[in-house]
Amino acid sequence: MSKILVIDDEKEIVELIRKGLEEAKYEVITAYDGAEGLKVLEEHEISLVILDIMMPEINGLEVCSRIRSHSNIPIIMVSAKSQEQDKISGLSEGADDYMVKPFSVAELLARVNSQIRRYTYLNTGTNTGGSGTSTDNCLHVKGLSIDEQKHQVTLFGEKVKLTPTEFAILLLLAKNKGKVFSSEEIYRNLWSDEKYYEGNNTVMAHMWRLREKIEVNPKEAKIIETVWGVGYKIED
C-alpha cells in the first residue's frame, strides 16, 4: 500500500484529503507544519507528498527544496495562490504538480494516481522499448547515459539527480530522437490526464529545471533543443 504524507496547517483540509485518500486505499500520514513533515520523511518510507505552500516557520517552497536535496519522490503542491508565477515558483523548486485551493478530492485523487503510477513505473525497471541509441540497457545522448531500469542518468560519467517528472521528460525525448513534442504532447504523455491540462507553463517549468541540470548553458540548450513555436526535441 502506497504511503502518502499530507503537510498542511489547515486541519479541515487535511482531514478532507485524508478521508478521500483512505477511501482510495492509500495509507495517510499527516503533518501540520513543515518541520513536522520533514521529520516524518526521515522516519517513514513515503511514496508521495501533498504539500501546502503557505505555512508558518518553514513554508512549502523551502520544504520542497529540502526534500529535493535528497529524494525524488513525487510532490504535489497545493495553495490558495492562483497566480501563474506562484505555480511556476512551486514547480521550479521541484514539485511535480500544483493545485489551487479549493479543489475537488476527485481531481486530487486523479493527480495522485497519475504521479504514483509514473513513479512506480520509473522504479520497476519496466522497459517499453524505443528508438534511442541503446547499449547495456542505456540510452546515450550527447554525453548523457540514461538507464531506464535503474532510473539513473549520468552526464559524462557524473550522476545527475532528476525528479520523476524530469526523468520522464528526458526519457520521452531520448526514446524518440528527432521527433518534436509540443508542451501539450509532453503533458499528455506524462500525465495521461487531458481533463486537467492547463497550458504550457507546467511543462516549461519542468523543462527549465531539467536543462539546468544537464545543459552547460540552459539558455542555449544543446541537448534538448527548442523548435520555436512548435516544441522540444533531442537529436543525435
Helices and strands as residue ranges (DSSP letters): E 3-7, H 11-23, E 27-31, H 34-43, E 48-52, H 60-68, E 75-79, H 84-92, E 97-100, H 105-122, E 134-135, E 138-141, E 144-147, E 152-155, E 158-160, H 164-174, H 183-191, G 194-196, H 201-214, G 218-220, E 225-227, E 231-233
